Amino acid sequence: MKARLLRLSNDLRESYWFVPTIMAIAALLLASGMVYVDSHAGSTWMDGMPWLYAARPDGARALLSSIGGSMIGVAGTTFSVTIAAVVYASGQYGPRLLSNFMSDRGNQVTLGTFIATFVYSLTVLRTIRSAGESGASAPAFVPQLALLVALILVLCSIAVLIFFIHHVPMRIHINNVIERIGDRLIEEIDSRFPTYIGEAPGERPDNPSVPSAFREDATSAEYERRTPVRSKNIGYIQLIDEGTLLAAAREHDLVIRLQYQSGDFAHNGSVLLEAWPAERCGEDAVKALREAFAVGARRTALQDLRFLIDELVEIAARALSPGVNDPFTANSCLDWLGAAMAELARRDLPSHLRTDEDHALRVIAYPVTFDGFIDRAFGALAQYASADRIAGKRFLEALGDVALSCDDAGRIATLVDEARAFRTLAEGKLDGACRDVVVGRADLLLRALAAPDYKRRLRDDIGWLGGSA
């Protein structure tokens, strides 16, 4: 249930209707409240303010009609401009970036401001009465305070319109698009690692052993004691509620092994996880475990770091395509990927074994490795950057920046393998002087990484520091 609520919260955040609806309801309540105050306080309070004149019924109607008509017209124009910007960005940078623009709070508040002003004006307009309009002796009624608030809302709407004119082109500027994705990627890394389901057994001397049923040498009898929990939905796994998994496993005294991670596609009948032993995994346990998964029609960044990496890779790959040929946009993506992977290199990734507070093994999570993230970021871009001199140099520089944050020999070996593979690709795709420059830079990086004092070599090498593309 929690996973579904979190997914619903994310869907509302990325919708164009939720914020404007809330603002329209707030405008309706504000109009009703102002009319109520006016009906009890009257307009005598305006007599002591010479700069403020009480409006007459005809003038008040004309004013509110003008405000309402202009606001709904501006709201339509704003919506059209927003949709045009979204379509442009989706086609230029990739359809997966559509959710980034849909979740933009500035566009939502702008649209909501104009609609709220329109709703407020109509609500107040219907309360205005001329003398004798509701009966021969009925006095005229003009909600003066409500009219003053309407004028304030108009001024706010003008300010929001000016903001919107500036906000839209800034929002679709490619450097700002990349920055927002990169910032969120680094923030997610900072908040997520180390983040554990339960406690990491690697920190304790009494590490639990994996049940024999989950080992490669498991017998048929042991294998039969594993209960598969299958998906009843089709789509991408948007969220896995770790707390629900751990609580259900502990309540029913189970050990579960995840078969999927956030961002993977599951269909009806896919095995989301396996639980052991089978005799303790009844219908209640299966239901509780299945509810820990939220499945939707698209990938999101709720729990999927790979999705944010893929967005940067997609922008860079499009920029390096023959039809676009924009290596400097690719360089910006490589800069942010390098910064994110450097941040990741300084962190301990969680063990795939998770225990509860009693140190009993409960969850065997999907392994998360530094090698996998490097391959997702740099490995996916190598085939494109290796065919361009400018992007190729920046690719190797980004690998060097990641190496400066690495203190683990295994992670340095991963970067060495990535640099070697890139050098091989560049040799085959580039010619002449371009090939010599990129291959020479790759050799320089490899020699530096092979030295025991590789960080000093990377920092002090004049050719490395002076060769930034």
N, C-alpha and C positions, 0 to 999 in steps of 0.2 A: 504493500500500500504506500509506504514512504517513497519507494522508487517511482511510482506512478504520479504521486503528488509533486515530486521534484521535476519530473518530465512535464507535467501540466504547467508548473511555474515557469519553466523555460519556454514553453510554447506561448504562454501569455506575454512573456518578455519580448518575444520575437514577432508579436502580432501588431497590426496597425489599428485594430479596433479597440483593444482593451483600454489603453490610456485615454483616447478620445471619448470613449463611453463613460469612463469614470469622471472625466472633466465635464461632460455634458450633464451628468446627474448632479454633480456639484453645482453647476450653474443653475439648474432647475431649483435646487434647494435654496441657493443664494437668492434667487429672484423671489421665491415665495417668502423668504425671511425678510427681505427688504420691503416688500409690499405690506407685510404684516406690521412692520415697524412704522411705515408711512401711514397706515390706516389708523394707528393709535396715537402717533405723535403729531400728525398733520404737517403743514408747511410753515407754521408760524416761526419756526426756528430760523428760517431764511431771512426774516425781516431785519435781523441784526447784522447781516452780511451784505453790504451794498454792492459788492462785486459779484454777488450771486443772485440771479433773478428767478423767480418761480415761473415755470413753464405753464402754458395753457394747454387744454386738451388737444387742440388741432396741431399745435407745434410739437407737443410730445409724441403724438402719433407719427407725424412726419419724420421726426428725429429717429425714433426706434425703427420705423420702416426702412429708412435709409441704412441704418446700422445693420439690420438683419439682412437686407438684400446684398449689401456690399460684402458682408462677412461670408455668406454662403458662396458668393462668387469667388472671393479670394481663396476660400477653402478648396473649391474645385480646381482652381489654378495651382494651388500648392500641391494637391494630390497628383495632378498631372505631371508637374515638374518632378515630384518624388518618384513616381513610377518610371518616368523617362530616365532619371538618374540610375535607378535600380537596374533597368534593362540594359543601359550602357555598361554599367559596371559588371553585370553578370556576363555579358557577351565579351567584354574586353579582358576581364581578369579571371573569369571562370564561374560557372553556375553555383559552385559550392560556397561562393562568397555572398550569395543572395541573403542568407540569414544574418550576416554581419550588418547589412544595410537595413534589413527589416527590423533589427533590434535597436537601431539608432534612436536613442531617447529624444534627441533634438527634433527629428522629423515627427515623431509621435506627439510631442508636446505642441509643436507648431500647428499641426492639424487639429489637435484637441482645443487649442486656444480659440481658433476661428469658429469651430463648431459650438464651443461653450458660449462664446459671445452671441452667436446667432440664437441659440436656445434661450439665453437670458433675455435677449431683446424681445423675442416672441412672447415669452411668458409674462413679461412686464407689460407689453403692448395690449394684451387682452384685458388687463385690469383697468385701463384708462376709460373714464366715463365723462361725457359732457353733461351739462345741467339738464335735467328732465329726461335723460336718455333711458333711465330705468324706471321712470314714473314722473308724474307731474311735479312732485315736490322733491325729487331726488337731487341732491347737490352734485356738482362736478367733483371728480376725483382724479388727481394726477399724483402718482407716487414720486415726489420730488427727489427723495433720497435714492430711490431705485434708479431714477434717471441719471443722477450724479455718478452712481456706481457704473452705469452703462457707459458713460463717457470715459471713466477710468479704464474700463475694460477695452474700449476702443484704442486708447493710448497704449495699453499693454499689447494689443494686437499689432499695432504699428511697429512697436519695438521688436516683437517676435518676428514680424515680416522682414525687418532689416537683418535680424540675426539669421533668418532662413536663407536670405539671398547670399549671405557670406558663407553659411554653413554647408550648403549643397556642393559648391565647387571644391571646398576644402575637404569635404568628406570623400569625394571620388578621386582626389589627387592620389596618384599611385604610391608616393612615399608615405602618405598618411595611412593608406590602406595597409601597407606592409608593416608600418610601425604598430598599428593597433593589433594586428595578428601576432607580431613578435612580442609585444608587451604582454599580451595575454598568455602566450606560450611560456615566457619566463616566469610570470606570476604563478601559473599552474605548477611549474617545476618547483618553484620556491615553496608553495603550500603543500605539495603532494609528497615530496621526498625529503626525509623518509616518512611515509604514511603507511600504517600497517592495518591489516585485518586482525584484530587481536594484538598479540605481542609477537615480536620477531624472535623465534627460538634461537637464532644465531647469537643473541646477546646473553644466553644462559648456558650454563654447563650441562644441564640436563636436557639436551636436545632430544625431541621425540623422534622415533624412527617411523618411516612411512610404512603403513600396513602392507603386508605381503600381497594383498589383493590388488594394490596399485603399482606393483613393481613389474618390470618387464618379464621376469621369470615366474610370474604368477601361474599357478596350475588352473585347470579348467574349473575345479571345484571352488577355488578361491575367487576366480573371475565371476562365478555365478552369484557370489555374495554381494556383488556391486549392483545397486539399483539405479537405473538411468532416470533422470528427471527431464522430461521432454518439453519442448516449447509448444505452446498452443497458438502462437502468433507467427506472422511472417514479417520480417523487416530487420532493421539494424538494432543491435543492442545499444541503447542510449545510456543506460545507467544500470549498475549493479550495486545494490544496497549491501555493503559489507556488514553493517551491524545486524541486519536481519539474517544474513547467512550464518554468522557466528552464533547468534542467539538461538536459531533453530537447530543448529548442529549440537549445541550444548544441551538444549532442552531434551532432545531425543537421543543424546549420547552417540552422535554420528561423526564420521570423518568424511568430508566431501572433497571432491576434486573438480575444479572448474574446467570446462572444455572450451569456453569462449571468453573473450575479454570485450570491453566496451569498444564499439566500432565494428565488430564482426557482424556478418549477416547470418541470421538464423531463419530457418523455415519451419513450417508445421511438422513436428516430429523430430527436429534436431535435438540432440542430447545436450542440454545446457550444462549439466553437471552429473556426476555419479556419486552416490552415497553408499557408505559401508558402515555397518553390515546391513544386509537387506532386511533381516527380521525386525530391525528397529525403525525401519523407514516406512511408516504407514501412510495412509492417505493425508492425514493432518500434516505430517512432515513434508510430504511432497508438495502440498499446497503452499505451505509457508516458504519453502525453498524457491518455488516457481515465482512467488510474488516479489522476490528480491530483484527480479529482472524487469526492466522497462524497455519495451520494444517499440520502435517507431519507423516511419517511412524513410527517414534520412539520418545520416550521421550528424552528431552534434559535438560540441567541445565540452559538454558537461563533465565527462570523465575520460575523454579520449584525447590524449596528447598527440597521438598519431594524426588525428584530423587536422589539428593546427599546423603540424609539420607538413602535411599533405597540401594545405592551402598555400603555404609559402613555396613549396616545390612546384605546384601547379602554375603559380604566377611566373616563376622563373622559367619553367619549361615553355610556357607560351611566349615569354619575352625572347627566348632563344630560338624560336621556330623561324624558318625561312621567311614566312609571311610577315613577321613583326620585326625581327632582327634588332632587338633592343637589349644589348648586353648590360647596360648600366642599371636597368631595372632588375635584371638577374643578379647583379652585384649587390644590390640592396637586400634582396632575399638571402643571398649567401652571408651577408653581414649579420643578419638577424638569426639565421640558422647557426652560424658560428657562435654567436653570443649565447644562444640557448643551449647548445651542446657543451659549451665551456662551463656554463652554470651546472649542467647535469654532471659533468666530469668531476666536479668538486663534491658530489653528494654520494652517499651510500644508497644503492638501490635495495629495496626490501627483499628479503628472502621469500621464496615461493611457499614456504611452510609457515602457517599461522597457528598460534596457540591461544587458548582462552586464559583467563586470569589464574586458573589452576595449573597452567603449563601443560595442558593436554592438547595434543594436536587436533585441530578441528577443520582447518581448511588448507587444501593444497591449491594455491592460486596459480593462475597462468603466469609463467616466468616472464619477468621484465628485465631486459639486459641492455647494457650500454652498447653492445654490438648491434642489437636490433635497432636502436634509435639512430646510430650513426649510418647504418645501411638505409634507414628510412629517409634520412635527411640528405646525406651526401651521395650514397650509393644510387639513389633514384635520379639525382641530377648529373651524375658523372657522364652519362652518354650525351647529354646536351652541352655541358660546359666544356667537355674535352674537344669539341669541334670549334671553339671560339677562343681566340687568344686573350681577349680582355677578361671574359668570364673564367677562363682556365686559370689565369694568374690569381684571380680573386678566390677561386675554389681552393687552391693550394694555400693561400694566405689564411683562409678561414680554418683549414685543417691545422695550420701552425698555431693559430690562436687557441684552438681547442687543446692542443698539446701543451701549451703553456699553463693550462689549468689542471693537467693530469699529473698525478703522482703514482699511479698504479701501472706497473709494467704490462699487465694484460691489456689495459686500455690503450697504452702507447702502441702495443703490437697491433691492435685493431686499426689505429690511425695509419700505421705503417702499411698495412695491407691495403687500406683504402687509397693511399697515395701511390702505391705500386700499381694497383689496378687502373687508377686514373692516368698514370704515365703511359701504360700500355695502350689505353684508348687514344690518348693524344698523339702518340706516335703513328697510329693508323689513320687518324682523321685530319691531322694538320700537315701542311707542307712547308718547306723552305724555312724562312726566318721565323715564322710563327711557331712552327714545330720546335725549332731550336730553343726559343725563349721559354715555352711552356715546359718542355722536357728538361731543360736546364734548371728551371725553378723546382720541378719535381725532384731532380737529383739533389739539389741543395737541401730541400726539406728532408729527404730520406737520409742524407749524411748527418744532418743535425739530430734527427730522431735516433740514429744509431749510436750517438755519443752518450756517455754516462751523464755528462752535464748538458743535456739537450736544451734545457731552458735557457742557459747562458748562451749557447750557440745560436738559438733562435733570436734572442734579444740583441746580441752583439754583431751578428753578421750584417755587414754594410749592404751587401747585395740583396739580402732578404728585406731589410727595412726600407731600402730605397727603391724597391721594385713594385711597390703597390700600384695596382692598375688604376 
